[in-house]
Amino acid sequence: MEKILEQTLLYDFYGELLTQHQRQVYEDVVLNDFSLSEVAENRGISRQGVHDMIRRCNRSLEEYESKLHLVEKFLAIRENVEKIRRLTRSPEKEPVSDVMRQIERISTDILEEL
């Protein structure tokens, strides 16, 4: 997965577990694409301090994911929903009963993920 997409998903799922200060700095650097120097100047901290905070935040977010797997589950469910969409868009390619069995299997997979 592309690094920025991964960081964004991790932040979407676990960002609230960071402190408000961490969230603000992380959003400025990762989501708003400000330079470390810009954030350091705006926040009154050193550039190295911003860099270290981003690294700590990334590590924390990755640790949450390694324990909870919410992003992994989300991506698996999204992929299964896409499979269902593809099956329902072109039912004439396969018999309806085959499509229904596939949808049933996929929906079971989704429910197990939850």
N, CA, C and O of each residue as an XYZ file, in Angstrom:
456
protein
N       0.849     -1.175      0.000
C       0.000      0.000      0.000
C       0.897      1.242      0.000
O       1.937      1.274      0.658
N       0.480      2.241     -0.737
C       1.230      3.491     -0.783
C       1.337      4.070      0.627
O       0.371      4.040      1.390
N       2.510      4.594      0.968
C       2.794      5.054      2.337
C       1.814      6.128      2.798
O       1.321      6.059      3.924
N       1.522      7.108      1.967
C       0.623      8.186      2.393
C      -0.790      7.662      2.615
O      -1.474      8.104      3.539
N      -1.238      6.721      1.776
C      -2.554      6.118      1.967
C      -2.584      5.325      3.267
O      -3.557      5.383      4.019
N      -1.525      4.594      3.521
C      -1.430      3.817      4.764
C      -1.468      4.744      5.974
O      -2.197      4.487      6.932
N      -0.686      5.821      5.933
C      -0.668      6.762      7.046
C      -2.049      7.393      7.248
O      -2.496      7.573      8.381
N      -2.706      7.718      6.165
C      -4.028      8.332      6.257
C      -5.039      7.372      6.863
O      -5.825      7.760      7.728
N      -5.023      6.121      6.413
C      -5.950      5.135      6.977
C      -5.664      4.891      8.455
O      -6.587      4.835      9.267
N      -4.407      4.747      8.799
C      -4.060      4.543     10.211
C      -4.533      5.725     11.048
O      -5.074      5.547     12.140
N      -4.325      6.928     10.531
C      -4.761      8.121     11.258
C      -6.283      8.172     11.368
O      -6.820      8.525     12.418
N      -6.976      7.822     10.289
C      -8.442      7.829     10.324
C      -8.972      6.894     11.407
O      -9.937      7.223     12.097
N      -8.353      5.747     11.555
C      -8.834      4.767     12.516
C      -8.342      5.013     13.937
O      -9.077      4.778     14.895
N      -7.119      5.480     14.082
C      -6.516      5.550     15.418
C      -6.080      6.949     15.838
O      -5.552      7.116     16.938
N      -6.284      7.943     15.007
C      -5.821      9.294     15.311
C      -6.338      9.845     16.621
O      -5.632     10.592     17.299
N      -7.550      9.494     16.987
C      -8.133      9.997     18.236
C      -7.405      9.476     19.467
O      -7.599      9.991     20.569
N      -6.574      8.465     19.288
C      -5.814      7.924     20.412
C      -4.523      8.712     20.659
O      -3.844      8.494     21.662
N      -4.190      9.617     19.752
C      -3.043     10.500     19.943
C      -3.479     11.712     20.761
O      -4.669     12.016     20.848
N      -2.511     12.399     21.358
C      -2.857     13.629     22.079
C      -3.256     14.697     21.070
O      -2.987     14.571     19.875
N      -3.894     15.741     21.560
C      -4.313     16.816     20.661
C      -3.104     17.436     19.969
O      -3.151     17.711     18.770
N      -2.034     17.655     20.705
C      -0.815     18.242     20.126
C      -0.239     17.322     19.047
O       0.142     17.787     17.974
N      -0.178     16.034     19.326
C       0.314     15.068     18.334
C      -0.559     15.093     17.086
O      -0.050     15.083     15.965
N      -1.880     15.125     17.283
C      -2.801     15.153     16.138
C      -2.565     16.391     15.277
O      -2.522     16.300     14.050
N      -2.412     17.540     15.919
C      -2.222     18.784     15.167
C      -0.942     18.737     14.344
O      -0.943     19.089     13.165
N       0.140     18.305     14.960
C       1.421     18.237     14.252
C       1.343     17.195     13.136
O       1.793     17.447     12.018
N       0.775     16.032     13.435
C       0.663     14.960     12.443
C      -0.174     15.409     11.255
O       0.207     15.179     10.107
N      -1.302     16.044     11.516
C      -2.158     16.536     10.440
C      -1.421     17.562      9.581
O      -1.516     17.533      8.354
N      -0.687     18.466     10.228
C       0.039     19.479      9.459
C       1.058     18.848      8.520
O       1.154     19.232      7.355
N       1.816     17.883      9.024
C       2.891     17.296      8.219
C       2.355     16.281      7.219
O       2.652     16.364      6.028
N       1.564     15.323      7.700
C       1.162     14.193      6.857
C      -0.046     14.526      5.987
O      -0.039     14.244      4.788
N      -1.059     15.109      6.564
C      -2.288     15.347      5.812
C      -2.278     16.668      5.034
O      -2.801     16.746      3.922
N      -1.682     17.695      5.629
C      -1.673     19.010      4.976
C      -0.378     19.289      4.221
O      -0.250     20.324      3.568
N       0.573     18.376      4.306
C       1.821     18.432      3.551
C       2.652     19.682      3.837
O       3.291     20.223      2.934
N       2.643     20.144      5.095
C       3.522     21.242      5.485
C       4.913     20.669      5.726
O       5.056     19.501      6.089
N       5.922     21.482      5.525
C       7.287     21.032      5.786
C       7.527     20.972      7.296
O       6.816     21.600      8.080
N       8.533     20.211      7.678
C       8.887     20.130      9.097
C       9.254     21.502      9.630
O       8.920     21.844     10.765
N       9.943     22.290      8.814
C      10.350     23.634      9.229
C       9.140     24.541      9.444
O       9.099     25.306     10.408
N       8.161     24.458      8.555
C       6.951     25.278      8.704
C       6.211     24.930      9.991
O       5.794     25.811     10.743
N       6.058     23.638     10.229
C       5.346     23.204     11.437
C       6.124     23.604     12.681
O       5.535     24.061     13.661
N       7.441     23.437     12.652
C       8.275     23.804     13.802
C       8.122     25.282     14.118
O       7.965     25.670     15.276
N       8.169     26.096     13.085
C       8.041     27.544     13.295
C       6.652     27.907     13.832
O       6.533     28.703     14.764
N       5.604     27.322     13.242
C       4.235     27.625     13.672
C       3.938     27.138     15.084
O       3.163     27.765     15.807
N       4.543     26.033     15.478
C       4.253     25.428     16.781
C       5.262     25.809     17.861
O       5.074     25.480     19.032
N       6.326     26.497     17.472
C       7.324     26.918     18.444
C       8.158     25.765     18.989
O       8.564     25.773     20.151
N       8.408     24.776     18.139
C       9.259     23.658     18.532
C      10.336     23.483     17.461
O      10.266     24.089     16.392
N      11.324     22.653     17.758
C      12.413     22.465     16.797
C      11.965     21.571     15.644
O      11.016     20.797     15.765
N      12.669     21.699     14.534
C      12.414     20.846     13.380
C      12.629     19.384     13.761
O      11.856     18.511     13.365
N      13.677     19.125     14.530
C      13.958     17.766     14.993
C      12.830     17.256     15.887
O      12.485     16.075     15.845
N      12.262     18.144     16.689
C      11.139     17.770     17.548
C       9.927     17.346     16.731
O       9.238     16.387     17.080
N       9.670     18.061     15.647
C       8.562     17.700     14.751
C       8.841     16.344     14.119
O       7.968     15.477     14.074
N      10.059     16.170     13.635
C      10.444     14.903     13.004
C      10.269     13.739     13.980
O       9.696     12.709     13.626
N      10.758     13.903     15.195
C      10.650     12.846     16.202
C       9.187     12.549     16.544
O       8.808     11.391     16.723
N       8.378     13.593     16.632
C       6.969     13.397     16.962
C       6.251     12.616     15.856
O       5.437     11.739     16.143
N       6.551     12.932     14.602
C       5.934     12.208     13.487
C       6.332     10.742     13.536
O       5.494      9.863     13.335
N       7.589     10.477     13.798
C       8.055      9.084     13.911
C       7.354      8.357     15.056
O       6.928      7.213     14.898
N       7.233      9.019     16.210
C       6.549      8.398     17.351
C       5.072      8.154     17.038
O       4.520      7.108     17.380
N       4.450      9.114     16.395
C       3.034      8.960     16.021
C       2.873      7.783     15.060
O       1.989      6.946     15.246
N       3.714      7.717     14.046
C       3.634      6.602     13.097
C       3.816      5.274     13.811
O       3.083      4.320     13.551
N       4.774      5.208     14.696
C       5.022      3.978     15.440
C       3.802      3.615     16.303
O       3.399      2.453     16.358
N       3.228      4.607     16.965
C       2.042      4.354     17.793
C       0.874      3.856     16.950
O       0.210      2.885     17.312
N       0.626      4.523     15.823
C      -0.481      4.129     14.955
C      -0.274      2.710     14.418
O      -1.221      1.927     14.340
N       0.959      2.386     14.053
C       1.265      1.037     13.562
C       1.106     -0.005     14.667
O       0.662     -1.123     14.405
N       1.464      0.352     15.895
C       1.284     -0.574     17.023
C      -0.203     -0.836     17.281
O      -0.604     -1.971     17.539
N      -1.012      0.216     17.211
C      -2.463      0.027     17.375
C      -2.984     -0.932     16.315
O      -3.766     -1.835     16.614
N      -2.548     -0.734     15.075
C      -3.009     -1.600     13.989
C      -2.540     -3.038     14.194
O      -3.289     -3.976     13.919
N      -1.328     -3.218     14.667
C      -0.812     -4.580     14.860
C      -1.600     -5.318     15.947
O      -1.648     -6.548     15.955
N      -2.211     -4.568     16.855
C      -3.000     -5.195     17.926
C      -4.480     -5.325     17.559
O      -5.121     -6.316     17.907
N      -5.015     -4.339     16.865
C      -6.456     -4.300     16.619
C      -6.868     -4.710     15.204
O      -7.976     -5.211     15.010
N      -6.010     -4.509     14.229
C      -6.248     -4.904     12.828
C      -7.492     -4.264     12.209
O      -8.130     -4.869     11.347
N      -7.836     -3.074     12.628
C      -9.037     -2.429     12.094
C      -8.877     -2.028     10.624
O      -9.813     -2.175      9.838
N      -7.714     -1.529     10.254
C      -7.485     -1.139      8.860
C      -7.492     -2.379      7.976
O      -8.088     -2.387      6.898
N      -6.828     -3.418      8.444
C      -6.793     -4.680      7.692
C      -8.208     -5.212      7.464
O      -8.543     -5.635      6.357
N      -9.026     -5.192      8.497
C     -10.411     -5.671      8.370
C     -11.211     -4.776      7.433
O     -11.986     -5.261      6.608
N     -11.019     -3.477      7.566
C     -11.708     -2.529      6.698
C     -11.388     -2.791      5.229
O     -12.287     -2.822      4.387
N     -10.096     -2.980      4.923
C      -9.687     -3.211      3.539
C     -10.235     -4.532      3.008
O     -10.620     -4.619      1.842
N     -10.273     -5.553      3.846
C     -10.819     -6.854      3.427
C     -12.313     -6.733      3.140
O     -12.807     -7.275      2.151
N     -13.023     -6.028      3.998
C     -14.465     -5.845      3.792
C     -14.725     -5.023      2.536
O     -15.626     -5.337      1.759
N     -13.940     -3.977      2.338
C     -14.109     -3.150      1.142
C     -13.871     -3.971     -0.125
O     -14.593     -3.816     -1.109
N     -12.876     -4.829     -0.104
C     -12.598     -5.694     -1.256
C     -13.759     -6.656     -1.501
O     -14.132     -6.887     -2.651
N     -14.328     -7.213     -0.448
C     -15.466     -8.122     -0.601
C     -16.697     -7.408     -1.134
O     -17.433     -7.961     -1.951
N     -16.921     -6.196     -0.680
C     -18.055     -5.418     -1.190
C     -17.866     -5.132     -2.675
O     -18.827     -5.179     -3.443
N     -16.639     -4.839     -3.082
C     -16.358     -4.621     -4.498
C     -16.639     -5.887     -5.315
O     -17.146     -5.799     -6.434
N     -16.319     -7.044     -4.772
C     -16.619     -8.305     -5.455
C     -18.120     -8.467     -5.650
O     -18.574     -8.874     -6.719
N     -18.881     -8.151     -4.622
C     -20.340     -8.239     -4.717
C     -20.850     -7.273     -5.783
O     -21.707     -7.635     -6.589
N     -20.337     -6.066     -5.791
C     -20.747     -5.087     -6.808
C     -20.487     -5.603     -8.219
O     -21.335     -5.488     -9.104
N     -19.296     -6.176     -8.416
C     -18.970     -6.710     -9.746
C     -19.932     -7.834    -10.128
O     -20.376     -7.916    -11.274
N     -20.249     -8.692     -9.170
C     -21.166     -9.803     -9.458
C     -22.559     -9.302     -9.825
O     -23.202     -9.865    -10.711
N     -23.024     -8.272     -9.171
C     -24.384     -7.784     -9.415
C     -24.479     -6.903    -10.650
O     -25.580     -6.678    -11.152
N     -23.381     -6.409    -11.146
C     -23.400     -5.563    -12.346
C     -23.528     -6.370    -13.626
O     -24.015     -5.860    -14.635
N     -23.095     -7.624    -13.596
C     -23.140     -8.413    -14.823
C     -23.697     -9.813    -14.557
O     -22.999    -10.809    -14.751
N     -24.944     -9.888    -14.116
C     -25.509    -11.197    -13.786
C     -25.719    -12.108    -14.999
O     -25.834    -13.324    -14.844
N     -25.770    -11.535    -16.192
C     -26.024    -12.370    -17.370
C     -24.827    -13.243    -17.745
O     -24.985    -14.181    -18.526
N     -23.650    -12.968    -17.221
C     -22.468    -13.762    -17.545
C     -22.489    -15.126    -16.857
O     -21.925    -16.094    -17.367
N     -23.136    -15.197    -15.708
C     -23.206    -16.450    -14.957
C     -24.664    -16.701    -14.575
O     -25.460    -15.767    -14.484
N     -25.001    -17.960    -14.354
C     -26.363    -18.241    -13.887
C     -26.619    -17.548    -12.544
O     -25.721    -17.416    -11.713
N     -27.851    -17.116    -12.359
C     -28.220    -16.387    -11.142
C     -27.899    -17.205     -9.896
O     -27.449    -16.647     -8.895
N     -28.118    -18.495     -9.939
C     -27.851    -19.327     -8.764
C     -26.366    -19.315     -8.398
O     -26.027    -19.321     -7.214
N     -25.477    -19.298     -9.396
C     -24.041    -19.223     -9.121
C     -23.671    -17.879     -8.498
O     -22.882    -17.805     -7.556
N     -24.261    -16.824     -9.047
C     -24.005    -15.484     -8.515
C     -24.486    -15.404     -7.072
O     -23.789    -14.860     -6.216
N     -25.664    -15.937     -6.798
C     -26.213    -15.909     -5.440
C     -25.331    -16.697     -4.476
O     -25.121    -16.261     -3.344
N     -24.816    -17.835     -4.897
C     -23.918    -18.621     -4.037
C     -22.639    -17.848     -3.739
O     -22.145    -17.852     -2.611
N     -22.110    -17.188     -4.763
C     -20.891    -16.398     -4.558
C     -21.145    -15.227     -3.611
O     -20.326    -14.936     -2.740
N     -22.274    -14.566     -3.784
C     -22.623    -13.450     -2.896
C     -22.812    -13.960     -1.470
O     -22.377    -13.313     -0.517
N     -23.447    -15.096     -1.321
C     -23.633    -15.688      0.010
C     -22.286    -15.974      0.675
O     -22.097    -15.688      1.858
N     -21.353    -16.539     -0.093
C     -20.026    -16.846      0.441
C     -19.288    -15.569      0.854
O     -18.686    -15.501      1.925
N     -19.350    -14.565     -0.014
C     -18.675    -13.300      0.267
C     -19.299    -12.616      1.477
O     -18.583    -12.080      2.323
N     -20.622    -12.630      1.569
C     -21.278    -11.994      2.709
C     -20.944    -12.715      4.010
O     -20.849    -12.079      5.060
N     -20.765    -14.020      3.955
C     -20.343    -14.775      5.129
C     -18.938    -14.329      5.545
O     -18.659    -14.146      6.730
N     -18.068    -14.160      4.563
C     -16.719    -13.671      4.849
C     -16.752    -12.303      5.517
O     -16.009    -12.049      6.465
N     -17.614    -11.427      5.021
C     -17.738    -10.086      5.592
C     -18.202    -10.173      7.047
O     -17.639     -9.518      7.925
N     -19.216    -10.973      7.291
C     -19.716    -11.107      8.657
C     -18.677    -11.685      9.596
O     -18.623    -11.308     10.767
N     -17.858    -12.588      9.105
C     -16.796    -13.147      9.945
C     -15.733    -12.107     10.269
O     -15.126    -12.155     11.339
N     -15.504    -11.169      9.359
C     -14.546    -10.092      9.606
C     -15.026     -9.165     10.714
O     -14.225     -8.596     11.455
N     -16.342     -9.022     10.818
C     -16.900     -8.120     11.823
C     -16.829     -8.813     13.155
O     -17.243     -8.248     14.168
